[in-house]
Amino acid sequence: MALTVGMAVALTALAAYLTVSSQLTRTVDETLLERAHDVVTSPLGDRFTLDRLPAEAFLAADMRIAIVHVDGQQSTAWVPQGEQTPPPVGEPELAVAQGVEQYSLRTAAVDGEPHRVVAVPAGPQLALVLAQSTQQTERILERMRLVSFVVGGLGIAIATWAGVSVAQAGLRPVRRLTEAAEHVAATQRLDPIEVEGDDELARLAHAFNAMLAALDDARSRQTRLVADAGHELRTPLTSMRTNLDLLAQSDRQGGLPPDERAQLITDVRAQIEELSQLMGDLVELSRDDAPTAAQQQIDLADVVRDALGRVRRRAPGLTFDADLSSWPVLGEAQLLGRAVTNLLDNAAKYSPPGGTVSVTLRQGVLQVSDEGPGIADEDLPHVFERFYRSSEARGRPGSGLGLAIVRTTAERHGGRVDADRAPSGGARLTLRIPAASSESLA
């Protein structure tokens, strides 16, 4: 930018110099032609009168004058006082004397100085030749060149300084963003940067801070997930190790009775199943920020029926009262099936023996109600958080991730999930999934 402005200033100064030079030269030429025509058209323009009058009578003191014949002879030649050389005579001046040209105008050197030479007809086979020194014009142009050089140089210097200053001021926020990015890369600290102004760079800084905040939140959630997962994994692993140690020790001492050994192995298998379920839930939750898989049009009622079939086999002592209406959605059948199964498993886990689980699906609203103890008011805001276990749930099997998977699934399908109390006093969980758009149904 500074180079462009500097070049513009330099070109402006050069254009001004060329314009003044051309204007001065044109003015000198017009003045010479005007004086020459005035001489030959005035009463004093007769050749014999010119021979008898000095040049100073009608011309400037620095003027050289001559009357040229077609044969190249100068019948009359006047020069400034103290000078000896008459004006130059060449082919242009002879062409004017012969009548071939109306006038001639050229620059020639006289006594080593540049002169502007003009010739006009002065009678039959005659031409009046005037030569005037351009030294004064050259002095003016020399001063003009000096002024143009100084002005151009100052303009370039000022433009460079202004350009550098503006560039530094404009790039300062970018430099701060660069330093902030380098600081994040070097220290792994996601501290926001200070934002000044309200221009595009300020918007970029706000976006950068928003990105840092999102990264910090994602890292915090990841750290919390790892810590919670480690805590949850510790319990089944410790129990499994204790049971296996007990089994190994008993084998060294002659072994356990068959019924106790079978019970111990059953406990280990249950712990392995719990660990497998926990790992599956963790894998499912790790897809929270993953791109959504290819979705397809499915009927949510079919998904609920499939989930009911699986849960009925696991809880044969309960009654499942289902009232389902068709509801086409655009989603992932496997993910939705996992979420609905988690809702039904949760209801089955808290239902008393012989209890009834009510399941209704109307207009995309799936409600699962049980006849259990219900959810305490202080637990309602937290039941869908990862690894959250209410006081009622701490003595029951489960990882605390099932309802978190339900919420994640609902959000990935543009819906939501809520928890409250059922009219029977138990828990009522409500899953809402929007219908497929008309374009997807077409």
Residue pairs with C-beta under 8 A, 6 or more apart in sequence:
1 163
1 166
1 167
2 159
2 160
2 161
2 162
2 163
2 164
2 167
3 160
3 163
5 155
5 159
5 162
5 163
6 155
6 156
6 159
6 160
8 159
9 151
9 152
9 155
9 156
9 159
10 152
10 155
10 156
12 152
12 155
13 148
13 149
13 151
13 152
13 155
14 148
14 152
16 148
17 141
17 144
17 145
17 148
20 141
20 144
21 141
21 144
24 137
24 140
24 141
25 137
28 116
28 132
28 134
28 137
29 105
29 116
29 118
32 105
32 116
32 118
32 130
32 132
33 103
33 105
33 118
33 120
35 59
35 63
35 130
36 103
36 118
36 119
36 120
36 128
36 130
37 120
38 58
39 45
39 50
39 58
39 59
39 122
39 128
39 130
40 120
40 121
40 122
40 123
40 128
42 58
43 49
44 50
44 53
44 57
44 58
45 122
47 67
47 75
47 76
47 122
47 123
47 126
50 67
50 76
51 75
51 76
54 78
55 63
55 65
55 78
55 79
55 80
59 65
59 78
59 130
60 132
61 80
61 81
62 80
62 132
62 133
63 78
63 80
63 130
63 131
63 132
64 77
64 78
64 79
64 80
64 83
64 85
64 86
64 87
64 110
64 115
64 130
64 131
64 132
65 76
65 77
65 78
65 79
65 87
65 128
65 129
65 130
65 131
66 74
66 76
66 77
66 78
66 86
66 87
66 89
66 128
66 129
67 74
67 75
67 76
67 77
67 122
67 126
67 127
67 128
67 129
68 74
68 75
68 89
68 93
68 94
68 97
68 119
68 126
68 127
68 128
68 129
69 75
69 97
69 125
69 126
70 94
70 97
70 98
70 125
70 126
72 89
72 94
74 86
74 89
75 126
77 86
77 87
78 86
79 85
79 86
79 87
83 111
85 110
85 111
87 110
87 115
87 117
87 129
87 130
87 131
88 108
88 110
88 115
88 117
88 131
89 129
90 108
92 101
92 104
92 106
92 117
92 119
93 104
93 117
93 119
93 127
93 129
94 127
95 101
95 104
96 102
96 103
96 104
96 119
96 120
96 121
96 127
97 119
97 121
97 125
97 126
97 127
98 125
99 121
99 125
102 120
102 121
103 118
103 119
103 120
103 121
104 117
104 118
104 119
105 116
105 117
105 118
105 119
106 116
106 117
107 114
107 115
107 116
107 117
107 134
108 114
108 115
108 117
108 131
109 115
110 131
110 133
113 133
113 134
113 135
114 133
114 134
114 135
114 138
115 131
115 132
115 133
115 134
116 131
116 132
116 134
117 129
117 130
117 131
118 129
118 130
118 131
119 127
119 128
119 129
119 130
120 127
120 128
121 127
121 128
122 128
170 201
173 196
173 197
173 201
173 202
173 204
173 205
174 201
176 193
176 205
177 193
177 204
177 205
177 208
180 191
180 193
180 208
181 208
183 189
183 191
184 190
184 212
190 212
190 213
190 215
190 216
190 219
191 212
192 209
192 212
192 213
193 205
193 208
193 209
195 202
195 205
195 206
195 209
196 202
218 289
224 386
225 282
225 285
225 386
228 386
228 387
229 278
229 282
229 387
231 387
232 278
232 387
232 399
232 400
233 275
233 278
236 271
236 272
236 274
236 275
236 278
237 275
239 267
239 271
240 268
240 271
240 272
240 275
243 264
243 267
243 268
243 271
244 268
246 264
247 256
247 261
247 264
247 265
247 268
250 256
250 261
255 261
256 264
274 397
274 399
277 399
278 399
278 401
281 399
281 401
281 402
281 404
281 405
282 401
284 338
284 401
284 405
284 408
285 386
285 401
285 404
285 405
285 408
287 408
288 408
292 332
292 412
293 332
293 335
295 330
295 331
295 332
296 330
296 331
296 332
296 333
297 328
297 329
297 330
297 436
297 440
297 441
298 328
298 329
298 330
298 331
298 333
298 336
299 326
299 327
299 328
299 329
300 327
300 328
300 329
300 336
300 361
300 364
300 366
300 433
301 324
301 325
301 326
301 327
301 361
303 333
303 336
303 337
303 340
304 322
304 324
304 340
304 359
304 361
304 366
305 322
305 324
306 337
307 337
307 340
307 341
307 344
308 320
308 322
308 344
308 359
310 341
311 320
311 341
311 344
311 345
311 348
312 318
312 320
314 345
314 348
315 348
315 351
317 353
317 354
318 348
318 351
318 353
318 354
318 355
318 356
318 357
319 354
319 355
319 356
319 357
320 344
320 356
320 357
320 359
321 356
321 357
321 358
321 359
322 359
322 360
323 359
323 360
323 361
323 362
324 359
324 360
324 361
325 361
325 362
325 363
327 361
327 363
327 364
327 433
327 435
328 435
328 436
328 441
329 336
329 364
329 413
329 433
329 434
329 435
329 436
330 436
330 437
330 440
331 413
331 433
332 412
332 413
335 409
335 412
336 409
336 413
336 433
338 405
338 409
339 405
339 406
339 409
339 410
339 431
340 366
340 431
342 402
342 403
342 405
342 406
343 366
343 368
343 403
343 406
343 429
343 431
344 357
344 359
344 368
345 402
346 368
346 370
346 402
346 403
346 427
346 429
347 357
347 368
347 369
347 370
347 372
347 426
347 427
347 429
348 357
348 370
349 396
349 397
349 398
350 370
350 372
350 373
350 392
350 396
350 426
350 427
351 357
351 370
351 371
351 372
351 426
352 371
352 372
355 370
355 371
355 372
356 371
357 368
357 369
357 370
357 371
358 367
358 368
358 369
358 370
358 422
359 366
359 367
359 368
359 369
360 366
360 367
361 367
364 415
364 432
364 433
364 434
364 435
365 430
365 431
365 432
366 430
366 431
366 432
366 433
367 428
367 429
367 430
367 431
368 428
368 429
368 430
368 431
369 422
369 423
369 424
369 426
369 427
369 428
369 429
370 422
370 424
370 426
370 427
370 428
371 422
371 424
371 425
371 426
372 426
372 427
373 392
373 425
373 426
374 421
374 422
374 425
374 426
374 427
375 383
375 390
375 419
375 420
375 421
375 427
376 390
376 391
376 392
379 388
379 390
379 391
379 392
380 419
380 420
382 388
382 390
383 390
383 403
383 419
384 403
384 404
384 406
384 407
384 417
384 419
385 404
386 400
386 401
386 404
387 399
387 400
387 401
387 404
388 400
388 404
389 398
389 400
393 400
403 417
403 419
403 429
406 417
406 429
406 431
407 416
407 417
410 416
410 417
410 431
410 432
410 433
413 433
413 434
414 433
414 434
415 431
415 432
415 433
415 434
416 432
417 429
417 430
417 431
417 432
418 429
418 430
418 432
419 427
419 428
419 429
419 430
420 428
420 430
421 427
421 428
422 428
